[in-house]
């Protein structure tokens, strides 16, 4: 591939040189890079940087295996972009990028990536692949802005091999400079790319579940009324609860698919859960779910938790519509939804899967700026 420097506005993309080692070493002390670049040596020493810019990158360039470019702004390192796994016969390659900590917030990776992709397609490549560790929402957002189509996940091969998102880009799909994604997609990436927050709903706290909640989760899910409407394993054991706390909830948060909060009463007692499930195909739309443990029912906890998580969803995720669904006959759930401000919109026939069957359900919605106050 052509290795002449590439200009992209105020950015210069060029092959690495030995003199870049110090700046690369400084950038690679950043914890965020170590979190997502799984192959980065830890600790990252000056010798690692010198070997990368002076030996590895030039060798890859000479053999045609990869094109590693430094990205500079005003003569200062701003990031890195690479075309790797280049297969000229197949017309394919992969792309990777990172931004230096001091250059973030300027869409450096996106602008550099678009410039390199433009050259790659002009030189005959017909598909560029992208992959990133599940949870790396900053990288995913950049890929979406560039026009990549998300095609799924690649499961990790073991504890040391994380699951990865996969995407691909064809020449006609590369976006123009300045292209952005819908506001809810951008805001969800920012939110789910960080730690799950703790929210306050009157006397209640909404927080991520912990191992200490396992007994409360088992008690709640073993309740016949809960099992009637929610289904799930019977009997529901501590093993199921630990899987929920340790893997399921963190995994849904990392994917940006669902935010699950414990409803914690006085003394941090487990009183139930409330969640928002996003609709990937409908940015700005989510569905709320909730359950309250038997010993805490009748106190208004569910409605308070629903109001708060909806406020959070509208404010932080940029949602415009939050839906509620419940099997026809679940009058307690309907009362909570109506008390929280949801408008019943109708009945959907056999739209809900439960206990291996299709069942009718009610559907309601709450729109932005329509959340009721406490009371």
N, C-alpha and C positions, 0 to 999 in steps of 0.2 A: 504494500500500500504506500501511496505517496506520503513522505514524511516531512514535507515543507511545513513551516509553522502556519497555523490557522488563526485568523483574526475573527473575533466575535465581539463587536463593539469594543468595550474597554478591556476585553480579555485576550490574552495571547496563549495559544496552545502550542507547545513545542516538546520535542523529545527531551528526556531528562539528561542532565549532565552532572559530573562529579561535584560541581560547585553547589548543587541543590541539596546536598546531604544534610546540612545543618538545619535548613528550613523544614525538610521532610521529617527529620528527627523531632523537631519541636512540635510539629503538627500531630505526630503520631504518639504524643503523650496524652492525647485527649481520651478520656474514658469512653465517650460515645463511639469513637472509631474502634476501640477495643471490644466494645459490646457487639458491634455488628460485623466487623471484619474478622471473621473467625480464624483466618490464617495469619493474622498479624502477631509477630513474636511478642511475648510479654515476659519481662519488661522489654520495651523497644529501645535498643541501644543505638548509639551513634554508628557502631559497626554495621548494624542492620540497615540503617539508612544508606550508608556508603555502599554496601553490597547491592542494594536495590538500584540506586541511580547509576552506579558505576559499572555493574556487572550484569545483574539479572535483566533489567529493562533493555539495555542495549543488545544483549544476546537474543532476547525474544524478538526484538525488532529486526535483527539481522537474519534470523531464521524464518521470519514471516509468521511466527506463531501468535504474536500479539503486538499491538501498538500501544505502548504506555506513554501518555503525554502529561506533562505538568501544566497546570493552568495558573497563569500569572495575571495580576492586575496592578498596573503601575510599577512593574518590576518586582512585586512581592508575591510570594506563593499564595494562591487562593484555593487550590484544590488539585484534583487529579481525575483523569478520565482515561479509560482503556477500552480498546477492542481486543477481546481475547478469544481463544478457541476458534481462530479464523480457519475456515474450510473453503478454499477457493473453488474446489470442484462442486461443492454443494451450494455455494453462494451464501454461506451463513457465518455468523460470528455472534459473540456475546458482548454485552457492554457492562461496564462497572464505573462507578464514580464516587468521589467523596469531596467534601468541602472542608477546608481548614477551619478550625474553631473561630478564628478572628474574621472569617469572610462569610459566615452564615447569615441568612436573611436577605441575600442579594440574588438568590436563584442562580448561583454560580454553576452548580452541577447541571442544572437544566440548560442553561445557555451554552455551556461547553459541550454537553451531550448532544444538543441539536446541531452544533457546528460539526462535530465529528461524525454524527450520523449522516448529515448531508453529504460529506465527502465520501463516506463508505458506500452509500447508495450510488453516488455519481461514478464510483469506480467499479461498479458491477455487483456488489453484494445485494441479495434479494430478500434476506430476512435477518433481523437482529434480535437475539434473545436477551431477556433480562431475568435475573433471579435475585432474591434477597431473603434474608431470614424473616420468617413470619414475625410481625411486630415492628419491623423497620418501616414505620409509616412515612418517614421523611423520604426515604428512597422510593417507596411506592408512589407517593404523591408526585415526585419528579417524573417517574415513568408515565404516570397518567397524563401529566401535562405535555409530555413528548408525544403522546398518541398511542402508547403501548396498550394492547388488549390483554387483560388478565385472563389466563387460561386455566388456572388451578393451583394446586399445591403438590409439592414433592415431599413425601414423608421422610423424616430423618432415618438414618440407618441404625441409630442407637442414641444413648444419652449424650454423647459428645457430638452428635450430628443433628442439628436442629431441622425442623420442618422449614421448607422454603416456598415462597410464592414464585410462580412462573408467569412470564408474559412474553409476548412477541410483537414485533413491529415490521410491517411491510412498507415499501417505499412510499406508496400513496397515502399512508396513514400518518406520516411525520407531520406534526403540527407546525404552524407558523409561529414566529417569535411573538411572545406576549400572550399566547393561549393559556387559559386557565380552566380549572374544573369548577363544577357547581359549588357554591358556597358551603352547603352541608358536607360535601366530600372533603373540602379543605379543612373545615372546622373539626370534623370527626378525626381526620388524620392528626391534627394537633392534639386533640383530647386523648385519643387512644394511644398516641405515641408517648404519653407520659404515664405517671402513676395514677391509679384509680383514686379519686378523692373521697373524702368523708363529708357527708351532708348533714344538715340539721333540719328536723321537721318538728318544731315545737319541743316537746319533752323527749322526742325520739332522735336517735342517731342512725343514719344510713351509712354503712361502711362495708368494705370488702369482707367476705367470710374468712374465718380462721379455723385452725384445728380445734380451738376451744368451742366452736359452734357445733361440732359433730353430734354430741348427745341431743342438742335441741333440734337439729335437722332430722335426726332419726325419729325423734318423738313426733315431730310435725308430720313427716311423710308417712308415718305408721298410722296416723289418725284415719279412721274409716271415711270421714267426710272429705278429707284431703285426697285420699286415694280414689274416691268416687269420681271426682272432677279432674284430677291430674294424672291418674294412672301411675305408671312407673313400676319398678320391681316390687314384687311381694314375696317374701318379706323384704322391707327396706332395711339394710344393715349398716353398720358402721363402715364397712368397706365401701359401700355406695356413697356414703357421706364424705368419706376421705377423698374418694375419686372426684367428687363434686368440688370440694374445696381446693385440692392440690392441683388438679389438671383441667377440669372442665371450665370452671369460672375464669382462671387466668388465661386459658386458651382462647375463650370467647373474647375476653378483653384485648388480648394481643392481636387478634384478627380484626378487631373493630366491628365484631358482629353483635355483641350483646354486653350490656353493663348490668351486672347482678349485684345487688346490695342486700346485706342483712338489715332487717329492721330490729334495732337494738333498743330495748326499753331501759328503765332505770337499773343501775348496776351492771349495764352492758349485757343484760339477759337477752338471749335469742328469742325474738317474738315473731319471726317470720322472714319473708324475703319479698323484694320488689325488683323488677327488672325492665329494661328497655331492649327490645330486639330490633335492630335496624333492618331495613329492606334494601339490599344491595342494588336491586334494579330500579329502586325509586328513591333517589336521594331526597332527604327531607322528610321521609315517612318512617315511623317506627311503631311497634306494638308494645303495649305495657302488659305486664303480668304480675300477679301478687298472690301471696298466701299468708295467712296469719295462724300461728300455733293455737291449739284449742284453749289454753289457759289465758290467752291475751285477747280473745275475741270480744266484741261488743264494746270496745273502748275507743273506737274511731281511729285505730292505728293504721288500718289499711288505707283509708281515704287520705289521711295526713301524709303517709308515705308516697302514695300515688301523686298527690298534688306536688310534693317536693321533687320527685324524680322527673315529673313533666316540666316543672320550671327549669330544672337543670338541663333537660334535653332541648328545650327551646332556646335557652340562653347559650349553652356551650356547644351543642351539636348543630345548631342552626335548623332544627326541625321546624316544619310548618304544619304537620299533622301527626297526631299520635292516636292510634286505634286501640280499641279494647274489644276483645272477643271472649265469649263464654258460651258454653253449651246451654241450649235452651233448658230452663228449669233451675239453673244456678242463680237463684234469686239473690243470695247474699252477695255474689260478685256484681250483679247488676246494681244493687243498692249502693255499693261502694263506688262504682263507676259514675253513677248519677250524682252522688254526693260530691265527688271530686270534680264535677263540671262537665262530664262527657254527655253528648247528645246521642240518644239511641237512634240509629239510622235504619235499622231493619233486621231482617232475618236472612241468613245465607243457608241454603239447603245443602246438607251433607258436606259442609265446608270445613268441618273439624274432625280430625282423626283422634279417636279415643278408644282404648281397649280393643284395638284391632278392627274397629268399625268406623264408618263415616256417619257423623251426626250433625244435626242442624245446630246452628249457633247464632246468637245475637251478635251484632256488630254496632259499635258506637265510635265516636271520634271526638277529640278535643283539638281545637285549632289554636295556633299561636295567639298570645295575648288574651286567651279566654280562660285561663286557669283561675279557679275560684280561690278566694282567701280562706284562711283557716276558719272553722266554725261548723 
